[in-house]
Amino acid sequence: MTVVSGTLQTYDRVGNREDLEDVVYNISPKDTPLVSMIGSVPVSATRHDWQTDTLRAPAANAQVEGDDYSFQTKTPTVRVQNFTQIASDTLIVSNSQEKADKAGRKSELGYQLAKMGAEIKKDVELSLVSNTASSAGSSTTGRVSAGFPAWISSATSTNGLRGSGGSSGGFSSGTGLVSAATNGTQRAFTKTMLDTAISTCYNAGGNPTTVMVSPYNKRVFSTFMSDSNVAQQRSAANGKKTAIVAAADMYLSDFGELAVVPNRVMLNASASRNVLVIDPDYVARGVFRAMQTEKLAKTGDAEKRAVVTEFCLVMKNEQASTVIADTFGLSAST
């Protein structure tokens, strides 16, 4: 059709109001499965110490009536430690931006502070799931809390839990530090590996309830349903819509039921290669300083804020949990 001459159109008008939705759509995930699952314990110093112990192996114990006792040398407890790590982020907002009429948020400060809180929580999650050695820090370098995979020492590792050439890290009583594990050759995550890991924890006294994996390894886990030793899953439609069952979320092992939980923070290339088998009764987040917002000194026509927390990973007894290391965590070859 032909537009009548003189018709006013939107293309050349300057007075039309904009159509901007009064909401901000943020797709980034905020979930932190490990932080949410494990408990927290108070920490009162930048170096947090605790003790671990084990029972001796059971033995034949039949004594002669009336015999005098012989006394056995008892093994002392083991003292271990981790260092608190400071995580922070900062923000400066001009007073003009705070005063301006904004779409999607009333206060720029409030919006950005809420966003920073979620981001730091994910930073903490990444620290906990990463193969990171501990460090006491210095006047010029920050302290570092050792992550879950680094804590798993040779005491709980077997050849089946690491790729070729890989070796365990663990706590050293000589240095007082936790060393990171050495990466081995990557391989596919398998049901046999999972069974071995669970039995290793059980034999040591642990009762793992959770397997934490990268999103890719969650998909690999669901293929375990095709294993010849796994009972086939069937679901009747019952007059309703029929669903294709292509995923599994629980694993009923010989030593108990475990939830298999995907963790999007483990999309990190380094963290994704490890499958965490967790007994949450023996893992905690040590809190030296809870997450807080600090109002910083005003030096100009703007508001300054910092969000800060200080934490460490407390592996109450690392033998209760373990790691299946060196898996392909992002794809079938990486």
C-alpha positions, 0 to 999 in steps of 0.5 A: 500500500502507498503511504498518504503524503504528509502522514506522521510516522515514528521514524522521524518523530523525536518526542516518542517515549522509549519502551524499556522494560522495568526489569533486568533479566540475568540468566547467570546461575546463582546456585552453589551446591557445595556451599549450600550442602555442607555446614559451617563452623566458626573460625577464630584465627587466620590459621584454623587447626583441628584434629583427626583420628582413626580406630585401630583395625579389629583384631582377635581379642581373647585374654587369659583369665587372671593374667596381668595386663600388657600395655599397648602404645597408642597412636596420637591424633593428627593435627591438621590445618588450613588457612582462611582466604579473603574474597572481596569485590568493590564498587563505586557509584556516582551520586548522579547515577544513584539519583537517576530514574533507572529501569529495572532497579530503584537503587544502583547501589542496591542492585550491584551489591546484591549481584556482587554478593552472588558473585562472591558466593560463587567464587567461594564455591570455586575455591572449595571444589578446586585442586588448590594448594594452601598458602599462609600468604605474606604481606604481599600475597593473599592466603589461600585455602586448600580445596577439596581435591587437594586434601585427598591424600594417598591414604584414600586414593587408589590407582583406579581413582587417578589417571596415569601419571597422577598423584595425590596431594594432601596435608603435610605435618612437616610443612603445615601445608596442603599440596595440590594433586598432580594431574594425570592423563584424562579418561572417561568417567565410568561406573567402575570408578564410582563403585571403587570410590564409594567402597574406598570411603566406606572401608575407611569409615565414611558414608558418602551421600553425594557425588558432585560432578560437572554438567557433562559428567552428570550426563555421563552418569546417566548413561550408567543406566545402560550398564549390564549390571544395572537394573533397567528402569521402567515407568508406566504411562498410567493414562498420562503423557509418556516421558522418555527417561534419559536421566538419573539423579540417584545411585543406589550403591552397595554401600548406600544411596548417593545423590548425583548433583551437577555443579555449574561452577565446575564448568571451570576447566580445572575443576571439571576434571574431578568427581567429588564423592562427599560425606558431608558430615566430615566437610564444612566451610569455616567462617572467619568473617561472614559476608558483609558490606563495608561502606568505604571512605567518601573521597568524591561525588560518589559512594564506595562499597566493598563486599568481603568474606573470609573462609576456609575449607575444613576437611574434618577427616578427609578419609570419609570422602574422595575424588575420582580425578582426571576425568573428561569433565567438559566433553568426551575428550577434554 
